[in-house]
């Protein structure tokens, strides 16, 4: 995860002033991997368990 853009906002303060608020956000990186399964083997297993 790394930092991204910051949104800068002002919060009302006494005597017409404004306090700065930084709304931070992040970049999230997801790594996805595929799993190869044989469909025939799973069908045989489910048929054996149902019987």
N, C-alpha and C positions, 0 to 999 in steps of 0.2 A: 504494500500500500504506500502510495506517495501522495504528497500534498498537491492540491489543485488550486484553482482560483479562490480568492477570498472576496466575499461581498462586503462592502463597506457601508455601514448604516449609522445613523445618528440617533441617539437616545435623548429625549428632552431632559434638560437640566435647569436648575434655578437661574434666574436673571437672564433668560434668553440664550443661554449657552446650550451646547450639545456635546454629549459624551459619545466618543466613537465606539462602535461595536463592530467587531470583525466576525462575520459568519463564515467559518471555515468549511471546506469540503475536501473530499479525497478522491483519488483515482483508485479503483479496486481492480486487480487483475486476477481472473479466474483461469485455471488450467483445467481443461476437460479432456479426459481420455476415454476412448471407446473400449468396450470389452466384447470380444467375439465369442459367442456361445453357439453351439450347434443346436438347432431347433429340434432335430430328431431325438437327441439324447434327453432333452427336457420332456418331450412328449412321452417317451418310454417310461420315465420316472413317474410322471403323474398318472399314467395308466396303471402302473404297479401299485401305487399307494392307494388308489381308489378302490381296487379290487379286494 
